[in-house]
Amino acid sequence: MQGRVVHPFAVWIAALSIVGSSLARGQGTTLHATVADATTGNYILDAEVTVDPLGVKGSTDYFGDARFPGLLKGRYRVHARRMGFTPVSTEFQASGSDSLEVTMVMTPVTHELATVRVNADAVSPFLREFEARRRQGKGQYITDSVLRASFGSTLDDILESRLRGVRARRSIDGSITITSARGRNSTSGACIISVYWNGVRITSSRLSTVDIPVDFIGGIEFYNPGSVPVEYQDLGSGCGVLLLWPRP
């Protein structure tokens, strides 16, 4: 998801303005808490924001904002949490008659679970192939642990934020068209990426939409045209190949 961009600095607090006659003294401070991604600069949707010691909670909207009106004069601590990110918090002073903006930048959790040795016969075939190709490093990969940590995110958000060069456009009906800026394979001018679900191609130049819930997906692979595995090379792979695998 593309949003307004901020610079990835740690935490800053800036007073926006003192509201005029519409906010009389004693009505309280209005806190505007904004949460952004330290890596991309994009604002974060559905982050949980808590203001202590009041314990009041809210969630950020598409612009990364959560609003808390009516704070009395005093010192507060605001916390932000979101699956897939390291929690952050900071303190601020409310005068009881102004409007404050607090912007908190969250760092994505980049580490993965430690390697665990398992019986190869107990692992699904797709997972064995997925891990074998991931070790070769010819494509871009999103593991099951990353997908689980992205709880609440939509497939188009995950693809655009995690895969370089991939564009995902969501239609009104909820389906997603996945394209690349490289090459052309349709008269519409869009470069349609070949999408496979569980090893079976599900898109073409005529049927280019995908509608699979993130909860069903256990692994994602993306290959640019020059690095597509031989078993997935065909006349439609000129824009790249996206492999979606079901969760075991």
C-alpha positions as CSV (number, residue, x, y, z in Angstrom):
1,M,0.0,0.0,0.0
2,Q,1.4,3.3,-1.0
3,G,0.8,6.2,1.4
4,R,2.2,9.6,2.2
5,V,5.9,9.4,2.7
6,V,7.8,10.5,5.8
7,H,11.5,10.5,6.5
8,P,12.6,7.4,8.6
9,F,13.8,9.2,11.7
10,A,13.3,7.7,15.1
11,V,10.5,9.6,16.9
12,W,9.5,13.3,16.6
13,I,6.8,15.3,18.3
14,A,5.7,18.6,16.8
15,A,3.0,20.9,18.0
16,L,0.6,21.5,15.0
17,S,-1.2,24.6,16.3
18,I,-3.3,26.0,19.1
19,V,-6.9,25.7,17.9
20,G,-8.7,29.1,18.0
21,S,-12.0,29.9,19.6
22,S,-13.4,26.5,18.5
23,L,-11.4,24.9,21.3
24,A,-11.8,26.7,24.5
25,R,-9.3,26.4,27.3
26,G,-10.2,23.4,29.5
27,Q,-11.7,21.2,26.7
28,G,-8.4,19.2,26.5
29,T,-5.6,18.4,24.1
30,T,-6.3,16.5,20.9
31,L,-3.5,14.0,20.1
32,H,-2.9,13.0,16.5
33,A,-0.8,9.8,16.6
34,T,0.8,8.9,13.3
35,V,2.6,5.6,12.7
36,A,5.0,4.9,9.7
37,D,7.3,2.2,8.4
38,A,11.0,3.0,9.0
39,T,12.0,1.0,5.9
40,T,9.6,2.3,3.3
41,G,8.4,5.5,4.8
42,N,4.8,4.4,4.1
43,Y,2.1,5.0,6.8
44,I,0.9,1.9,8.6
45,L,-2.7,0.8,8.6
46,D,-4.4,-0.8,11.6
47,A,-1.6,-0.2,14.1
48,E,-2.8,-0.4,17.7
49,V,-2.1,2.9,19.5
50,T,-2.5,3.2,23.3
51,V,-2.3,6.3,25.5
52,D,-1.2,5.7,29.1
53,P,-2.0,6.1,31.9
54,L,-5.5,6.4,30.6
55,G,-5.3,3.1,28.8
56,V,-7.4,4.4,25.8
57,K,-6.8,2.6,22.5
58,G,-7.3,3.3,18.9
59,S,-6.3,2.0,15.4
60,T,-4.6,3.9,12.6
61,D,-6.4,4.6,9.4
62,Y,-5.1,4.4,5.8
63,F,-3.0,7.5,6.5
64,G,-1.4,6.0,9.6
65,D,-3.4,8.3,11.9
66,A,-5.2,7.7,15.2
67,R,-6.9,10.6,17.0
68,F,-7.4,11.0,20.8
69,P,-9.4,14.2,21.9
70,G,-10.0,15.6,25.3
71,L,-6.6,14.9,27.1
72,L,-6.2,16.9,30.2
73,K,-3.1,18.7,31.1
74,G,-0.3,16.4,32.1
75,R,2.4,14.0,30.9
76,Y,1.4,10.9,28.9
77,R,3.1,7.9,27.1
78,V,1.8,6.7,23.8
79,H,2.5,3.2,22.5
80,A,2.2,1.7,18.9
81,R,2.0,-2.0,18.1
82,R,1.5,-3.9,14.8
83,M,2.2,-7.5,13.8
84,G,5.5,-7.7,11.9
85,F,7.0,-4.6,13.5
86,T,8.9,-3.8,16.7
87,P,6.7,-1.9,19.2
88,V,7.6,1.7,19.9
89,S,6.6,4.3,22.5
90,T,7.3,7.8,23.5
91,E,6.2,10.5,26.1
92,F,4.6,13.8,25.4
93,Q,3.3,16.7,27.5
94,A,-0.3,18.0,27.0
95,S,-1.2,21.5,28.0
96,G,-4.9,20.7,28.0
97,S,-5.8,23.2,25.4
98,D,-3.8,22.5,22.2
99,S,-3.4,20.0,19.4
100,L,-0.4,17.8,19.2
101,E,1.0,15.4,16.5
102,V,3.2,12.5,17.6
103,T,4.8,10.5,14.7
104,M,6.3,7.1,15.6
105,V,8.4,5.1,13.1
106,M,8.3,1.4,13.5
107,T,11.0,-1.0,12.3
108,P,9.9,-4.2,10.5
109,V,10.8,-7.5,12.1
110,T,13.4,-8.8,9.7
111,H,14.7,-11.9,11.5
112,E,13.2,-15.3,10.7
113,L,12.7,-18.4,12.9
114,A,15.8,-20.4,13.6
115,T,16.4,-23.4,11.3
116,V,14.7,-26.5,12.5
117,R,15.7,-30.0,11.3
118,V,12.7,-32.0,10.3
119,N,12.0,-35.3,8.6
120,A,12.1,-34.6,4.9
121,D,9.2,-37.1,4.2
122,A,7.0,-35.1,6.5
123,V,7.5,-31.8,4.6
124,S,5.2,-31.0,1.7
125,P,6.7,-31.2,-1.8
126,F,6.1,-27.5,-2.5
127,L,8.0,-26.5,0.7
128,R,11.0,-28.6,-0.3
129,E,11.1,-27.0,-3.7
130,F,10.5,-23.6,-2.3
131,E,13.4,-23.9,0.1
132,A,15.7,-25.4,-2.5
133,R,15.1,-22.4,-4.9
134,R,15.4,-19.9,-2.0
135,R,18.9,-21.2,-1.3
136,Q,19.8,-20.6,-4.9
137,G,18.7,-17.0,-4.4
138,K,17.6,-16.3,-8.0
139,G,14.3,-14.8,-7.1
140,Q,12.5,-13.0,-4.3
141,Y,10.8,-15.0,-1.5
142,I,8.2,-14.4,1.2
143,T,8.1,-17.2,3.8
144,D,5.2,-18.5,5.8
145,S,6.7,-16.9,9.0
146,V,6.6,-13.5,7.3
147,L,3.1,-14.0,6.0
148,R,1.9,-15.0,9.5
149,A,3.6,-11.9,10.9
150,S,1.7,-9.8,8.3
151,F,-1.7,-10.7,9.9
152,G,-4.3,-8.2,8.7
153,S,-2.4,-7.1,5.6
154,T,-4.0,-7.7,2.2
155,L,-2.3,-9.6,-0.6
156,D,-1.7,-6.5,-2.7
157,D,-0.1,-4.7,0.2
158,I,2.2,-7.6,0.9
159,L,3.2,-8.0,-2.8
160,E,4.0,-4.3,-3.3
161,S,5.8,-3.8,0.0
162,R,7.9,-7.0,-0.1
163,L,8.6,-7.7,-3.8
164,R,10.6,-5.2,-6.0
165,G,9.1,-4.4,-9.3
166,V,5.7,-5.9,-8.6
167,R,2.5,-3.9,-8.9
168,A,-0.8,-5.1,-7.6
169,R,-4.1,-3.2,-8.3
170,R,-7.2,-4.2,-6.4
171,S,-10.6,-4.0,-8.2
172,I,-13.9,-3.2,-6.6
173,D,-14.8,-6.9,-6.4
174,G,-11.7,-7.6,-4.3
175,S,-9.7,-9.3,-7.1
176,I,-6.1,-8.3,-7.8
177,T,-4.3,-7.7,-11.1
178,I,-0.6,-8.3,-10.7
179,T,1.7,-6.6,-13.2
180,S,5.3,-5.5,-13.8
181,A,6.8,-2.5,-15.5
182,R,9.0,-4.8,-17.6
183,G,7.8,-5.7,-21.1
184,R,4.4,-6.0,-22.6
185,N,2.2,-9.0,-23.2
186,S,-1.3,-7.6,-23.8
187,T,-3.0,-5.1,-26.0
188,S,-4.0,-3.1,-22.9
189,G,-0.3,-2.2,-22.4
190,A,-0.1,-3.8,-18.9
191,C,2.7,-6.3,-18.4
192,I,0.8,-9.1,-16.8
193,I,2.8,-11.4,-14.5
194,S,2.2,-15.1,-14.8
195,V,0.6,-16.3,-11.5
196,Y,0.7,-19.9,-10.4
197,W,-1.3,-21.4,-7.5
198,N,0.0,-24.7,-6.2
199,G,1.9,-25.2,-9.4
200,V,-1.0,-24.5,-11.8
201,R,-1.1,-21.3,-13.8
202,I,-4.2,-19.3,-13.0
203,T,-3.7,-16.1,-15.0
204,S,-3.4,-15.3,-18.7
205,S,-3.6,-12.2,-20.9
206,R,-7.4,-12.5,-20.8
207,L,-7.9,-13.7,-17.2
208,S,-5.4,-11.6,-15.2
209,T,-7.0,-11.3,-11.8
210,V,-6.2,-13.2,-8.5
211,D,-8.5,-13.6,-5.5
212,I,-6.8,-15.7,-2.8
213,P,-6.9,-14.8,0.9
214,V,-3.6,-14.3,2.5
215,D,-4.5,-16.8,5.3
216,F,-4.5,-19.6,2.6
217,I,-0.9,-18.7,1.4
218,G,2.2,-20.4,2.9
219,G,4.9,-19.2,0.5
220,I,5.4,-16.7,-2.3
221,E,8.1,-16.7,-5.0
222,F,8.7,-14.0,-7.6
223,Y,11.1,-14.3,-10.6
224,N,12.0,-11.6,-13.1
225,P,12.0,-12.8,-16.8
226,G,15.7,-13.6,-16.8
227,S,15.6,-15.9,-13.7
228,V,12.3,-17.9,-14.2
229,P,12.8,-21.6,-13.3
230,V,12.8,-23.7,-16.4
231,E,9.6,-25.6,-15.4
232,Y,7.7,-22.3,-15.3
233,Q,9.0,-20.8,-18.5
234,D,6.4,-20.4,-21.3
235,L,5.2,-17.8,-23.8
236,G,3.5,-15.9,-21.0
237,S,6.4,-15.5,-18.7
238,G,7.9,-12.5,-20.3
239,C,6.9,-10.2,-17.5
240,G,8.0,-12.5,-14.7
241,V,6.4,-15.4,-12.7
242,L,4.7,-15.3,-9.3
243,L,4.3,-18.6,-7.5
244,L,1.8,-18.8,-4.7
245,W,1.8,-21.9,-2.5
246,P,-0.9,-23.0,-0.1
247,R,-0.2,-23.1,3.6
248,P,0.5,-26.7,4.8
